[in-house]
Amino acid sequence: MHRLNTLNDFKISTVAYKGSKRKLVPNIIRYADEINAESIFDGFSGTGIVSAALRNGGYKVIASDMSDSSYIFGKVFLEGYDAKIVEHHVGKMNQISPTSGWLTENYSGTVLRKVRGTSGIHTRPLGLTVANASKIDAARDYVESLSTLSQRNKNALIFSTIKACDSVFNNSNDQKSALKKWSKKSLKKVQFKAPTLVSGPAGTQLMGDIFNIEVPECDMAYLDPPYTHGVLYASCYHLSNSLALWDRPDLNKDYAVPRPGRAVFRTAAPGPFYSKKTIKGDFDNLLGRIKCKRILLSYSDAPRNCITIKQLVEICKSHGDVRVEYTNHKICTQYNTQEKRSDSLKEYFIIIDN
């Protein structure tokens, strides 16, 4: 039996994210322990918070996500790194001289742009101050120059760079836009820190579309696909992905915060789970690919969902014995200058046993 207080004893630091599952970890562990699970598949790993907590709780974890930055988070949390070596290089990153590069040129300072709902052109901050962007530019170039460093340790330094950028980016929890005024956090001096080092059985992080990867056989699968219309994670975290790849892509500057082509969906289909027309089939296909003793789905009853809880439960019934439980909690609020969409929501857990 694994301990339910795994997060009370262990602090996991990762990036801000829409729909973070940090508060759901005790529930996920409880459902795993009901069947004495030892291995768990985390099918949409995101920030890696669930995978990290599960590994720390003693589970063998195999995780997957199609995001480049999520792949880095999972590799670090599930495979670890050499703390002494990484701390040494983090120290150098904090002491490095700033250099103006791709990040500084495209994501720092202010810009004149037309703001939706207003007339005329306004000056607006971009994501980063010039001082912070040039420091991150220099640090990421430094990491890329470490040709003899093991990939495990390089992944930890890339994670450190992404997390540092996230900590001073001028928005609350995504990179689609920037706040109209510099926030307190964005004006702080950027600091690089070693990622949380997780103990427990070493795991595996996969990368790719869940419909294309070979889904592993585990005791339990935890799934939380992106079923909310308009919340396109490739757009929300495009800068984190660019920092992970460090490919310095060409950018579309028609957006409040410039985006690479891979994060532009105005004329392209965003993929599975984002359309009301296809989402029922997407979930049915997904569940049909999972070969586990138990499948656990979490579902937030938030505005703009492409599927209702009733519709989702009906689909699940064709894949095993189903029970549904829920908990109440406050909706993830927007920055305090914006209006909330709702005061509360239900977080459902759909348990499918085979």
KEMILUM-242990 format. One record per residue (C-alpha): residue number from 1; residue in one letter; x, y, z. Coordinates in nm, 2 decimals, m for minus. Example, Ala and Ser with C-alpha at 12.3 -4.5 7.8 and 13.67 -1.06 7.14 Angstrom:
BEGIN
{n = 1 res = A x = 1.23 y = m0.45 z = 0.78} .
{n = 2 res = S x = 1.37 y = m0.11 z = 0.71} .
This chain:
BEGIN
{n = 1 res = M x = 0.00 y = 0.00 z = 0.00} .
{n = 2 res = H x = 0.13 y = 0.34 z = m0.10} .
{n = 3 res = R x = 0.11 y = 0.65 z = 0.12} .
{n = 4 res = L x = m0.17 y = 0.89 z = 0.05} .
{n = 5 res = N x = 0.02 y = 1.18 z = 0.21} .
{n = 6 res = T x = 0.29 y = 1.17 z = m0.06} .
{n = 7 res = L x = 0.25 y = 1.54 z = m0.15} .
{n = 8 res = N x = 0.24 y = 1.65 z = 0.21} .
{n = 9 res = D x = 0.60 y = 1.52 z = 0.26} .
{n = 10 res = F x = 0.73 y = 1.61 z = m0.08} .
{n = 11 res = K x = 0.73 y = 1.94 z = m0.26} .
{n = 12 res = I x = 0.74 y = 1.92 z = m0.64} .
{n = 13 res = S x = 0.82 y = 2.24 z = m0.83} .
{n = 14 res = T x = 0.71 y = 2.26 z = m1.19} .
{n = 15 res = V x = 0.57 y = 2.52 z = m1.43} .
{n = 16 res = A x = 0.23 y = 2.69 z = m1.41} .
{n = 17 res = Y x = m0.03 y = 2.51 z = m1.62} .
{n = 18 res = K x = m0.40 y = 2.53 z = m1.70} .
{n = 19 res = G x = m0.58 y = 2.25 z = m1.53} .
{n = 20 res = S x = m0.29 y = 2.15 z = m1.30} .
{n = 21 res = K x = m0.36 y = 1.81 z = m1.14} .
{n = 22 res = R x = m0.16 y = 1.87 z = m0.82} .
{n = 23 res = K x = m0.46 y = 1.87 z = m0.59} .
{n = 24 res = L x = m0.59 y = 1.54 z = m0.75} .
{n = 25 res = V x = m0.28 y = 1.33 z = m0.67} .
{n = 26 res = P x = m0.42 y = 1.20 z = m0.33} .
{n = 27 res = N x = m0.74 y = 1.08 z = m0.52} .
{n = 28 res = I x = m0.53 y = 0.92 z = m0.80} .
{n = 29 res = I x = m0.32 y = 0.73 z = m0.54} .
{n = 30 res = R x = m0.63 y = 0.62 z = m0.35} .
{n = 31 res = Y x = m0.79 y = 0.47 z = m0.67} .
{n = 32 res = A x = m0.46 y = 0.30 z = m0.75} .
{n = 33 res = D x = m0.43 y = 0.15 z = m0.41} .
{n = 34 res = E x = m0.78 y = 0.01 z = m0.43} .
{n = 35 res = I x = m0.65 y = m0.24 z = m0.68} .
{n = 36 res = N x = m0.30 y = m0.27 z = m0.53} .
{n = 37 res = A x = m0.15 y = m0.12 z = m0.85} .
{n = 38 res = E x = 0.22 y = m0.12 z = m0.88} .
{n = 39 res = S x = 0.25 y = 0.03 z = m1.24} .
{n = 40 res = I x = 0.07 y = 0.33 z = m1.37} .
{n = 41 res = F x = 0.04 y = 0.49 z = m1.72} .
{n = 42 res = D x = 0.01 y = 0.87 z = m1.71} .
{n = 43 res = G x = m0.13 y = 0.92 z = m2.06} .
{n = 44 res = F x = m0.13 y = 1.31 z = m2.07} .
{n = 45 res = S x = 0.15 y = 1.40 z = m1.84} .
{n = 46 res = G x = 0.17 y = 1.78 z = m1.89} .
{n = 47 res = T x = 0.39 y = 1.94 z = m1.63} .
{n = 48 res = G x = 0.48 y = 1.59 z = m1.49} .
{n = 49 res = I x = 0.33 y = 1.67 z = m1.15} .
{n = 50 res = V x = 0.13 y = 1.35 z = m1.14} .
{n = 51 res = S x = 0.41 y = 1.13 z = m1.27} .
{n = 52 res = A x = 0.65 y = 1.28 z = m1.02} .
{n = 53 res = A x = 0.42 y = 1.23 z = m0.72} .
{n = 54 res = L x = 0.34 y = 0.87 z = m0.83} .
{n = 55 res = R x = 0.71 y = 0.78 z = m0.86} .
{n = 56 res = N x = 0.78 y = 0.94 z = m0.52} .
{n = 57 res = G x = 0.49 y = 0.72 z = m0.38} .
{n = 58 res = G x = 0.66 y = 0.41 z = m0.50} .
{n = 59 res = Y x = 0.49 y = 0.33 z = m0.83} .
{n = 60 res = K x = 0.65 y = 0.23 z = m1.15} .
{n = 61 res = V x = 0.54 y = 0.51 z = m1.39} .
{n = 62 res = I x = 0.53 y = 0.52 z = m1.77} .
{n = 63 res = A x = 0.41 y = 0.86 z = m1.89} .
{n = 64 res = S x = 0.34 y = 1.01 z = m2.23} .
{n = 65 res = D x = 0.27 y = 1.35 z = m2.39} .
{n = 66 res = M x = 0.30 y = 1.51 z = m2.73} .
{n = 67 res = S x = 0.45 y = 1.83 z = m2.60} .
{n = 68 res = D x = 0.83 y = 1.89 z = m2.63} .
{n = 69 res = S x = 0.85 y = 2.06 z = m2.29} .
{n = 70 res = S x = 0.63 y = 1.80 z = m2.12} .
{n = 71 res = Y x = 0.87 y = 1.54 z = m2.25} .
{n = 72 res = I x = 1.16 y = 1.72 z = m2.08} .
{n = 73 res = F x = 0.96 y = 1.75 z = m1.75} .
{n = 74 res = G x = 0.88 y = 1.38 z = m1.75} .
{n = 75 res = K x = 1.23 y = 1.27 z = m1.84} .
{n = 76 res = V x = 1.37 y = 1.47 z = m1.55} .
{n = 77 res = F x = 1.11 y = 1.36 z = m1.29} .
{n = 78 res = L x = 1.11 y = 0.99 z = m1.39} .
{n = 79 res = E x = 1.48 y = 0.94 z = m1.48} .
{n = 80 res = G x = 1.65 y = 1.19 z = m1.25} .
{n = 81 res = Y x = 2.00 y = 1.35 z = m1.29} .
{n = 82 res = D x = 2.33 y = 1.39 z = m1.12} .
{n = 83 res = A x = 2.26 y = 1.66 z = m0.86} .
{n = 84 res = K x = 2.63 y = 1.77 z = m0.81} .
{n = 85 res = I x = 2.69 y = 1.81 z = m1.19} .
{n = 86 res = V x = 2.36 y = 1.99 z = m1.24} .
{n = 87 res = E x = 2.40 y = 2.23 z = m0.95} .
{n = 88 res = H x = 2.75 y = 2.32 z = m1.08} .
{n = 89 res = H x = 2.61 y = 2.42 z = m1.42} .
{n = 90 res = V x = 2.31 y = 2.60 z = m1.26} .
{n = 91 res = G x = 2.55 y = 2.81 z = m1.07} .
{n = 92 res = K x = 2.73 y = 2.90 z = m1.39} .
{n = 93 res = M x = 2.39 y = 2.99 z = m1.56} .
{n = 94 res = N x = 2.32 y = 3.23 z = m1.28} .
{n = 95 res = Q x = 2.66 y = 3.40 z = m1.32} .
{n = 96 res = I x = 2.66 y = 3.41 z = m1.70} .
{n = 97 res = S x = 2.67 y = 3.75 z = m1.88} .
{n = 98 res = P x = 2.34 y = 3.83 z = m2.06} .
{n = 99 res = T x = 2.34 y = 3.82 z = m2.44} .
{n = 100 res = S x = 2.07 y = 3.94 z = m2.68} .
{n = 101 res = G x = 1.95 y = 3.66 z = m2.89} .
{n = 102 res = W x = 1.63 y = 3.50 z = m3.04} .
{n = 103 res = L x = 1.43 y = 3.53 z = m2.71} .
{n = 104 res = T x = 1.53 y = 3.89 z = m2.64} .
{n = 105 res = E x = 1.46 y = 4.00 z = m3.00} .
{n = 106 res = N x = 1.11 y = 3.85 z = m3.01} .
{n = 107 res = Y x = 0.98 y = 3.83 z = m2.65} .
{n = 108 res = S x = 1.12 y = 4.12 z = m2.45} .
{n = 109 res = G x = 1.03 y = 4.48 z = m2.38} .
{n = 110 res = T x = 0.72 y = 4.65 z = m2.51} .
{n = 111 res = V x = 0.54 y = 4.65 z = m2.85} .
{n = 112 res = L x = 0.29 y = 4.88 z = m3.02} .
{n = 113 res = R x = m0.02 y = 4.69 z = m3.12} .
{n = 114 res = K x = m0.39 y = 4.71 z = m3.17} .
{n = 115 res = V x = m0.57 y = 4.58 z = m2.86} .
{n = 116 res = R x = m0.90 y = 4.40 z = m2.91} .
{n = 117 res = G x = m1.20 y = 4.59 z = m2.78} .
{n = 118 res = T x = m1.02 y = 4.93 z = m2.80} .
{n = 119 res = S x = m0.95 y = 5.19 z = m3.06} .
{n = 120 res = G x = m0.61 y = 5.29 z = m3.18} .
{n = 121 res = I x = m0.26 y = 5.15 z = m3.11} .
{n = 122 res = H x = m0.14 y = 5.09 z = m2.76} .
{n = 123 res = T x = 0.20 y = 5.01 z = m2.60} .
{n = 124 res = R x = 0.19 y = 4.67 z = m2.43} .
{n = 125 res = P x = 0.45 y = 4.47 z = m2.25} .
{n = 126 res = L x = 0.56 y = 4.15 z = m2.42} .
{n = 127 res = G x = 0.64 y = 3.84 z = m2.21} .
{n = 128 res = L x = 0.98 y = 3.93 z = m2.06} .
{n = 129 res = T x = 1.19 y = 4.22 z = m1.95} .
{n = 130 res = V x = 1.50 y = 4.28 z = m2.17} .
{n = 131 res = A x = 1.72 y = 4.19 z = m1.87} .
{n = 132 res = N x = 1.55 y = 3.86 z = m1.80} .
{n = 133 res = A x = 1.52 y = 3.76 z = m2.17} .
{n = 134 res = S x = 1.89 y = 3.83 z = m2.24} .
{n = 135 res = K x = 1.99 y = 3.63 z = m1.93} .
{n = 136 res = I x = 1.77 y = 3.33 z = m2.04} .
{n = 137 res = D x = 1.91 y = 3.36 z = m2.40} .
{n = 138 res = A x = 2.26 y = 3.33 z = m2.26} .
{n = 139 res = A x = 2.17 y = 3.04 z = m2.02} .
{n = 140 res = R x = 2.00 y = 2.84 z = m2.29} .
{n = 141 res = D x = 2.29 y = 2.89 z = m2.53} .
{n = 142 res = Y x = 2.52 y = 2.77 z = m2.25} .
{n = 143 res = V x = 2.32 y = 2.45 z = m2.20} .
{n = 144 res = E x = 2.33 y = 2.38 z = m2.57} .
{n = 145 res = S x = 2.71 y = 2.42 z = m2.58} .
{n = 146 res = L x = 2.76 y = 2.14 z = m2.33} .
{n = 147 res = S x = 2.83 y = 1.88 z = m2.59} .
{n = 148 res = T x = 2.98 y = 1.62 z = m2.36} .
{n = 149 res = L x = 2.71 y = 1.64 z = m2.09} .
{n = 150 res = S x = 2.49 y = 1.34 z = m2.06} .
{n = 151 res = Q x = 2.14 y = 1.39 z = m2.20} .
{n = 152 res = R x = 1.99 y = 1.32 z = m1.85} .
{n = 153 res = N x = 2.18 y = 1.61 z = m1.70} .
{n = 154 res = K x = 2.12 y = 1.84 z = m2.00} .
{n = 155 res = N x = 1.75 y = 1.77 z = m1.97} .
{n = 156 res = A x = 1.76 y = 1.89 z = m1.61} .
{n = 157 res = L x = 1.93 y = 2.22 z = m1.72} .
{n = 158 res = I x = 1.67 y = 2.27 z = m2.00} .
{n = 159 res = F x = 1.40 y = 2.21 z = m1.74} .
{n = 160 res = S x = 1.57 y = 2.47 z = m1.52} .
{n = 161 res = T x = 1.57 y = 2.72 z = m1.81} .
{n = 162 res = I x = 1.20 y = 2.67 z = m1.89} .
{n = 163 res = K x = 1.10 y = 2.69 z = m1.53} .
{n = 164 res = A x = 1.30 y = 3.02 z = m1.48} .
{n = 165 res = C x = 1.14 y = 3.17 z = m1.79} .
{n = 166 res = D x = 0.79 y = 3.07 z = m1.66} .
{n = 167 res = S x = 0.86 y = 3.22 z = m1.32} .
{n = 168 res = V x = 0.91 y = 3.57 z = m1.47} .
{n = 169 res = F x = 0.68 y = 3.56 z = m1.77} .
{n = 170 res = N x = 0.43 y = 3.84 z = m1.77} .
{n = 171 res = N x = 0.11 y = 3.63 z = m1.75} .
{n = 172 res = S x = m0.04 y = 3.41 z = m1.49} .
{n = 173 res = N x = m0.05 y = 3.06 z = m1.64} .
{n = 174 res = D x = m0.01 y = 3.06 z = m2.02} .
{n = 175 res = Q x = 0.20 y = 3.22 z = m2.30} .
{n = 176 res = K x = m0.08 y = 3.32 z = m2.55} .
{n = 177 res = S x = m0.08 y = 3.68 z = m2.43} .
{n = 178 res = A x = 0.09 y = 3.92 z = m2.18} .
{n = 179 res = L x = m0.07 y = 4.13 z = m1.92} .
{n = 180 res = K x = m0.12 y = 4.50 z = m2.01} .
{n = 181 res = K x = 0.11 y = 4.61 z = m1.72} .
{n = 182 res = W x = 0.42 y = 4.45 z = m1.59} .
{n = 183 res = S x = 0.34 y = 4.21 z = m1.30} .
{n = 184 res = K x = 0.55 y = 4.20 z = m0.99} .
{n = 185 res = K x = 0.68 y = 3.86 z = m1.08} .
{n = 186 res = S x = 0.79 y = 3.97 z = m1.43} .
{n = 187 res = L x = 1.00 y = 4.25 z = m1.28} .
{n = 188 res = K x = 1.20 y = 4.01 z = m1.05} .
{n = 189 res = K x = 1.55 y = 3.91 z = m1.15} .
{n = 190 res = V x = 1.54 y = 3.57 z = m1.32} .
{n = 191 res = Q x = 1.70 y = 3.29 z = m1.12} .
{n = 192 res = F x = 1.79 y = 2.94 z = m1.23} .
{n = 193 res = K x = 1.73 y = 2.65 z = m1.00} .
{n = 194 res = A x = 1.79 y = 2.27 z = m1.02} .
{n = 195 res = P x = 1.46 y = 2.08 z = m1.08} .
{n = 196 res = T x = 1.30 y = 1.87 z = m0.80} .
{n = 197 res = L x = 1.49 y = 1.55 z = m0.78} .
{n = 198 res = V x = 1.24 y = 1.27 z = m0.74} .
{n = 199 res = S x = 1.32 y = 0.94 z = m0.56} .
{n = 200 res = G x = 1.14 y = 0.60 z = m0.62} .
{n = 201 res = P x = 1.14 y = 0.35 z = m0.90} .
{n = 202 res = A x = 1.29 y = 0.49 z = m1.23} .
{n = 203 res = G x = 1.02 y = 0.54 z = m1.49} .
{n = 204 res = T x = 0.98 y = 0.60 z = m1.86} .
{n = 205 res = Q x = 0.87 y = 0.91 z = m2.05} .
{n = 206 res = L x = 0.73 y = 0.86 z = m2.40} .
{n = 207 res = M x = 0.66 y = 1.14 z = m2.65} .
{n = 208 res = G x = 0.40 y = 1.14 z = m2.93} .
{n = 209 res = D x = 0.03 y = 1.14 z = m3.01} .
{n = 210 res = I x = m0.14 y = 0.89 z = m2.79} .
{n = 211 res = F x = m0.31 y = 0.74 z = m3.09} .
{n = 212 res = N x = 0.03 y = 0.67 z = m3.25} .
{n = 213 res = I x = 0.24 y = 0.55 z = m2.96} .
{n = 214 res = E x = 0.25 y = 0.19 z = m2.83} .
{n = 215 res = V x = 0.04 y = 0.22 z = m2.51} .
{n = 216 res = P x = 0.21 y = 0.01 z = m2.24} .
{n = 217 res = E x = 0.02 y = m0.25 z = m2.03} .
{n = 218 res = C x = 0.01 y = m0.13 z = m1.67} .
{n = 219 res = D x = m0.21 y = m0.20 z = m1.37} .
{n = 220 res = M x = m0.38 y = 0.14 z = m1.40} .
{n = 221 res = A x = m0.40 y = 0.41 z = m1.66} .
{n = 222 res = Y x = m0.47 y = 0.77 z = m1.56} .
{n = 223 res = L x = m0.61 y = 0.99 z = m1.84} .
{n = 224 res = D x = m0.71 y = 1.35 z = m1.86} .
{n = 225 res = P x = m0.72 y = 1.46 z = m2.23} .
{n = 226 res = P x = m0.76 y = 1.83 z = m2.33} .
{n = 227 res = Y x = m1.14 y = 1.84 z = m2.39} .
{n = 228 res = T x = m1.20 y = 2.22 z = m2.35} .
{n = 229 res = H x = m1.27 y = 2.42 z = m2.66} .
{n = 230 res = G x = m1.02 y = 2.70 z = m2.72} .
{n = 231 res = V x = m0.76 y = 2.58 z = m2.46} .
{n = 232 res = L x = m0.50 y = 2.46 z = m2.71} .
{n = 233 res = Y x = m0.19 y = 2.35 z = m2.52} .
{n = 234 res = A x = 0.05 y = 2.38 z = m2.81} .
{n = 235 res = S x = m0.05 y = 2.75 z = m2.82} .
{n = 236 res = C x = m0.07 y = 2.80 z = m2.45} .
{n = 237 res = Y x = 0.29 y = 2.68 z = m2.39} .
{n = 238 res = H x = 0.46 y = 2.75 z = m2.73} .
{n = 239 res = L x = 0.75 y = 2.93 z = m2.57} .
{n = 240 res = S x = 0.82 y = 2.65 z = m2.33} .
{n = 241 res = N x = 0.83 y = 2.41 z = m2.63} .
{n = 242 res = S x = 1.06 y = 2.65 z = m2.82} .
{n = 243 res = L x = 1.30 y = 2.66 z = m2.52} .
{n = 244 res = A x = 1.29 y = 2.28 z = m2.50} .
{n = 245 res = L x = 1.38 y = 2.25 z = m2.87} .
{n = 246 res = W x = 1.59 y = 2.57 z = m2.90} .
{n = 247 res = D x = 1.53 y = 2.57 z = m3.27} .
{n = 248 res = R x = 1.47 y = 2.95 z = m3.28} .
{n = 249 res = P x = 1.17 y = 2.92 z = m3.53} .
{n = 250 res = D x = 1.03 y = 3.19 z = m3.75} .
{n = 251 res = L x = 0.74 y = 3.36 z = m3.57} .
{n = 252 res = N x = 0.39 y = 3.48 z = m3.66} .
{n = 253 res = K x = 0.37 y = 3.82 z = m3.51} .
{n = 254 res = D x = m0.01 y = 3.87 z = m3.56} .
{n = 255 res = Y x = m0.06 y = 3.75 z = m3.21} .
{n = 256 res = A x = m0.02 y = 3.94 z = m2.88} .
{n = 257 res = V x = 0.28 y = 3.72 z = m2.81} .
{n = 258 res = P x = 0.45 y = 3.59 z = m3.13} .
{n = 259 res = R x = 0.40 y = 3.22 z = m3.20} .
{n = 260 res = P x = 0.58 y = 2.97 z = m3.42} .
{n = 261 res = G x = 0.39 y = 2.80 z = m3.70} .
{n = 262 res = R x = 0.35 y = 2.48 z = m3.49} .
{n = 263 res = A x = 0.14 y = 2.68 z = m3.25} .
{n = 264 res = V x = m0.09 y = 2.85 z = m3.50} .
{n = 265 res = F x = m0.43 y = 2.69 z = m3.55} .
{n = 266 res = R x = m0.64 y = 2.96 z = m3.72} .
{n = 267 res = T x = m0.66 y = 2.76 z = m4.04} .
{n = 268 res = A x = m0.54 y = 2.42 z = m3.91} .
{n = 269 res = A x = m0.73 y = 2.15 z = m3.72} .
{n = 270 res = P x = m0.60 y = 2.14 z = m3.36} .
{n = 271 res = G x = m0.63 y = 1.76 z = m3.33} .
{n = 272 res = P x = m0.82 y = 1.51 z = m3.13} .
{n = 273 res = F x = m1.05 y = 1.60 z = m2.83} .
{n = 274 res = Y x = m1.09 y = 1.97 z = m2.94} .
{n = 275 res = S x = m1.40 y = 1.93 z = m3.15} .
{n = 276 res = K x = m1.76 y = 1.85 z = m3.05} .
{n = 277 res = K x = m1.80 y = 1.67 z = m3.38} .
{n = 278 res = T x = m1.52 y = 1.42 z = m3.32} .
{n = 279 res = I x = m1.47 y = 1.40 z = m2.94} .
{n = 280 res = K x = m1.71 y = 1.11 z = m2.87} .
{n = 281 res = G x = m1.52 y = 0.90 z = m3.12} .
{n = 282 res = D x = m1.19 y = 1.03 z = m2.99} .
{n = 283 res = F x = m1.27 y = 0.91 z = m2.64} .
{n = 284 res = D x = m1.40 y = 0.58 z = m2.76} .
{n = 285 res = N x = m1.09 y = 0.52 z = m2.96} .
{n = 286 res = L x = m0.87 y = 0.62 z = m2.67} .
{n = 287 res = L x = m1.03 y = 0.39 z = m2.42} .
{n = 288 res = G x = m1.02 y = 0.10 z = m2.67} .
{n = 289 res = R x = m0.64 y = 0.13 z = m2.68} .
{n = 290 res = I x = m0.59 y = 0.10 z = m2.31} .
{n = 291 res = K x = m0.52 y = m0.25 z = m2.17} .
{n = 292 res = C x = m0.51 y = m0.21 z = m1.80} .
{n = 293 res = K x = m0.69 y = m0.35 z = m1.50} .
{n = 294 res = R x = m0.83 y = m0.01 z = m1.42} .
{n = 295 res = I x = m0.87 y = 0.32 z = m1.62} .
{n = 296 res = L x = m0.91 y = 0.64 z = m1.42} .
{n = 297 res = L x = m1.04 y = 0.95 z = m1.61} .
{n = 298 res = S x = m1.06 y = 1.29 z = m1.44} .
{n = 299 res = Y x = m1.30 y = 1.55 z = m1.58} .
{n = 300 res = S x = m1.36 y = 1.91 z = m1.48} .
{n = 301 res = D x = m1.71 y = 2.04 z = m1.53} .
{n = 302 res = A x = m1.58 y = 2.37 z = m1.66} .
{n = 303 res = P x = m1.72 y = 2.62 z = m1.92} .
{n = 304 res = R x = m1.65 y = 2.55 z = m2.29} .
{n = 305 res = N x = m1.61 y = 2.17 z = m2.26} .
{n = 306 res = C x = m1.65 y = 1.98 z = m2.58} .
{n = 307 res = I x = m1.82 y = 1.69 z = m2.41} .
{n = 308 res = T x = m2.05 y = 1.66 z = m2.11} .
{n = 309 res = I x = m2.00 y = 1.43 z = m1.81} .
{n = 310 res = K x = m2.31 y = 1.24 z = m1.91} .
{n = 311 res = Q x = m2.19 y = 1.18 z = m2.26} .
{n = 312 res = L x = m1.85 y = 1.07 z = m2.14} .
{n = 313 res = V x = m1.99 y = 0.83 z = m1.89} .
{n = 314 res = E x = m2.20 y = 0.66 z = m2.16} .
{n = 315 res = I x = m1.89 y = 0.61 z = m2.37} .
{n = 316 res = C x = m1.70 y = 0.46 z = m2.08} .
{n = 317 res = K x = m1.98 y = 0.20 z = m2.01} .
{n = 318 res = S x = m1.88 y = 0.02 z = m2.33} .
{n = 319 res = H x = m1.53 y = m0.03 z = m2.19} .
{n = 320 res = G x = m1.59 y = m0.19 z = m1.85} .
{n = 321 res = D x = m1.77 y = m0.16 z = m1.52} .
{n = 322 res = V x = m1.81 y = 0.21 z = m1.44} .
{n = 323 res = R x = m1.85 y = 0.41 z = m1.12} .
{n = 324 res = V x = m1.84 y = 0.79 z = m1.09} .
{n = 325 res = E x = m1.73 y = 1.00 z = m0.79} .
{n = 326 res = Y x = m1.67 y = 1.38 z = m0.77} .
{n = 327 res = T x = m1.53 y = 1.65 z = m0.55} .
{n = 328 res = N x = m1.61 y = 2.02 z = m0.54} .
{n = 329 res = H x = m1.34 y = 2.29 z = m0.57} .
{n = 330 res = K x = m1.30 y = 2.64 z = m0.70} .
{n = 331 res = I x = m1.23 y = 2.69 z = m1.06} .
{n = 332 res = C x = m0.88 y = 2.79 z = m1.16} .
{n = 333 res = T x = m0.92 y = 3.17 z = m1.17} .
{n = 334 res = Q x = m0.77 y = 3.41 z = m1.42} .
{n = 335 res = Y x = m0.55 y = 3.70 z = m1.32} .
{n = 336 res = N x = m0.72 y = 3.93 z = m1.07} .
{n = 337 res = T x = m0.78 y = 4.21 z = m1.33} .
{n = 338 res = Q x = m1.00 y = 3.97 z = m1.53} .
{n = 339 res = E x = m1.34 y = 3.83 z = m1.47} .
{n = 340 res = K x = m1.40 y = 3.47 z = m1.35} .
{n = 341 res = R x = m1.59 y = 3.24 z = m1.58} .
{n = 342 res = S x = m1.74 y = 3.06 z = m1.27} .
{n = 343 res = D x = m1.70 y = 3.04 z = m0.90} .
{n = 344 res = S x = m1.68 y = 2.66 z = m0.86} .
{n = 345 res = L x = m1.68 y = 2.34 z = m1.05} .
{n = 346 res = K x = m1.70 y = 1.96 z = m0.99} .
{n = 347 res = E x = m1.40 y = 1.74 z = m1.06} .
{n = 348 res = Y x = m1.53 y = 1.40 z = m1.16} .
{n = 349 res = F x = m1.34 y = 1.07 z = m1.14} .
{n = 350 res = I x = m1.47 y = 0.80 z = m1.37} .
{n = 351 res = I x = m1.34 y = 0.46 z = m1.27} .
{n = 352 res = I x = m1.35 y = 0.19 z = m1.53} .
{n = 353 res = D x = m1.27 y = m0.17 z = m1.42} .
{n = 354 res = N x = m1.21 y = m0.47 z = m1.65} .
